[in-house]
C-alpha cells in the first residue's frame, strides 16, 4: 500500500494545472534562443584520444570470444555495415553535440535497417522501429541525427550520387518534423494508437515502387512460424530439429560455464514466465520444447548470447520459435542516469519496446540468470522490411523510404516525449532538414574514416576477423 506522502504526490501530479498545446509549442520555439537550430549542423572535432578500435575491443570483453571475429567481419563489409555496429562509437561523438534537454525513450541504435515490418498483437502488419537493445532515456536529437546519418551512408552504399545521399538525410528529418507537428496537436490516446499501415507506406512511394512494396508486405505475412519451421529445421527420427550452420547456428550440450543447457534453460524459462502476464503464462505453458540452439544475430549484437528455442503446440503444425537474447547495458547509459533504466537490462529493453511500439509481441518478456540479463520474443513473427542492397532497391525509392523512417521515429518519440515542445523547436520551415543533413554529411565522412581504420586494424592483425560472416 502506498504511503500517504506518495499518494498525495500522485494526486498532485494528476491534478496539476494543464499546460496547453499552444503553450508547449511556444516553449519549444523559445528553446531556439538557448540552442540555435543551426548549431545542430556541427560535428565537433574528434575528442583527444578518440579511438573507435578501442571501443570495439572494450565491447568484445563482454562477448563470446569465438564470435567477436564474426562481428568484425560483418562490420568490414561496408561503411554502412560499420555504422550499424558502431552505436557506442557514435554515442561518444554525439555527447559533444548541442541538445535542447527534451528527453524521450530513445532507440539508442537508430538507423534505417532498424526500421521494418512487424505484426502487432492484433496481427496487423505495421512499419516501426524493430530493434530495442540500446533503448534508454535520451535526447531526441541523438536518434534523429543517427538516423539521418545512416540514411546518407546507406544511400551511398546503394550507389546514389552525393546530392541524392544528402536528400536521403534531409527526407528523414522532413518526415520526422512534419509528423511530429501533427502528433503535437493530437490527443495522447490518438497518438498511442496511430500506426504506419500498408496504405500509409504505399502512399509514400512512387507508383512504380508499389508492386515491390506490396511484395514486401506479402513476404512478411508469410514469415510465420510454419515458414520458419520449413526453412530452419530438418526431420530427425520423425521430430523437427533446428538445422545447424556452423558457426552461426550451433546445438550445444553445455553452456560456456560447463552447465547442461537444458538445466539452465529450465531456470531461464521459469524466470521468463514470471515476467509475463498470467494469461500469456497459461498460453505458453501449453507448448513443449523440441530443440534449442545458439544463434548469431545482427551486426552490433554479434557476440552477445542468443538462443533460439523450438516449441510444439497442439501438433506438428503448431510450432512456436522463441528467441532468447542477452541484454547488456545500453550505449546511452554512460551519458544519462535513469532510475527507470536501472536493474534488469532485459526489463529495460522490454519496457522501452512496449512504450515505443505500443502493441508489441505477446510473448515479449525478460529474465536474469547467473548475473546475465536477457529478453525473450518470438522469432520472425511476420517480420520484414526493405532490402537495403545495391541493385535491389533504387536510390530514389530509398529516398522515399527515408521519409517513412522519419515518420516512424516521430511516432516513437511522440509516445514517450513531449511532441509539441519538440515540434515547436523544429518549426514549420525546412531549416532543420538542411541543418541535420549538414551534420549527416559530416558524419558520413567520419564513418568512412572509421571504417578505413577498422580495415587497417584487421589487415595488421590488431582485430581478429572470421573468414565467413554470414
Secondary structure, DSSP 8 states (H G I E B T S, - for coil): ---HHHHHHHHHHHHS----HHHHHHHHHHGGGTS-GGGGG------TT--HHHHHHHHHTTS-HHHHHHHHHHHTT-HHHHHHH-HHHHHHHHTTS---S-EEEE-SS--GGGEEEEE-TTS-EEEEE---TT-EEEEHHHHHHHHHHHHHHHHHHTT--HHHHHHHHHHHHHHHHHHHHHHHTS-HHHHHT----HHHHHHHS-GGGHHHHHHHHHHHHH-SHHHHHHHHEEEETTEEEE--BTTTEE--SB-TTS-BHHHHHHHHHHHHHTTS-HHHHHHHTT-EEEEEEEE--SSTTTTS-EEEEEEE-SSTT-EEEEEEEE----TTTTT---GGGSS-HHHHHHHHHHHHHSS--TT-EEEEETTEEEEEEESSSS-B-----TTTS-HHHHHHHHHHHHHHHHHHHHHHS-HHHHHHHH-SSSHHHHHHHHHHHHHHHHHHHHHHHHHHHHHTTSS---S---
